């Protein structure tokens, strides 16, 4: 995933907050709370990251669908 602008960060966090599942963003050895705008802004936004979702598979699929515009290969 990639959040390379302030607007993308704001929208990403807004979408993530709509779900009950815990989510973390992992970049290198650092882990950040995906639902905290302050935490996300502490990341190096120029680098892609991994999203970890702690929930059941059906909810994970719904979350990934909602966040699909941020997915990079």
C-alpha positions in Angstrom: 0.0 0.0 0.0 1.1 3.6 -0.6 -0.1 6.8 1.0 2.0 9.5 -0.8 -0.1 12.6 -0.1 -1.8 14.3 2.9 -5.3 13.8 1.3 -4.6 10.1 0.8 -3.7 9.8 4.5 -6.8 11.6 5.6 -9.1 9.5 3.4 -7.3 6.2 4.3 -7.7 6.8 8.1 -11.3 7.9 7.6 -12.1 4.6 5.8 -10.1 2.5 8.3 -12.0 4.1 11.3 -15.3 2.8 9.9 -14.3 -0.8 10.7 -14.1 -2.4 14.1 -11.0 -4.5 13.4 -7.6 -3.5 14.6 -5.3 -2.5 11.8 -1.6 -1.7 11.7 0.7 -0.3 9.0 4.1 -1.9 8.9 7.0 -0.2 7.2 10.4 -1.9 7.8 10.7 -2.6 11.5 8.2 0.0 12.5 4.5 -0.6 13.2 1.9 2.2 13.2 -1.8 2.3 14.2 -3.7 2.5 10.9 -6.6 4.3 12.5 -4.5 7.1 14.0 -3.8 10.1 11.7 -1.0 11.2 13.9 0.6 7.7 13.8 0.3 7.5 10.0 1.9 10.9 9.5 4.9 9.6 11.5 5.5 7.1 8.7 7.8 7.7 5.7 5.0 8.3 3.3 7.3 7.9 0.3 7.7 4.2 1.0 5.1 1.5 0.5 3.9 -0.4 3.6 2.0 -3.5 4.6 -1.4 -3.4 6.1 -2.1 -5.9 8.9 -5.7 -6.6 9.7 -6.7 -8.5 12.8 -10.2 -9.9 12.2 -12.1 -12.6 10.4 -11.6 -13.3 6.7 -15.0 -11.8 5.5 -14.3 -8.5 7.2 -10.8 -8.5 5.9 -12.1 -8.8 2.4 -14.5 -5.9 3.0 -11.7 -3.7 4.4 -9.4 -4.5 1.4 -12.2 -3.7 -1.0 -12.7 -0.3 0.7 -9.0 0.5 0.6 -8.2 -0.9 -2.8 -7.2 2.5 -4.3 -4.1 2.4 -2.0 -2.9 -1.0 -3.0 0.3 -1.1 -5.1 2.2 -4.1 -6.4 
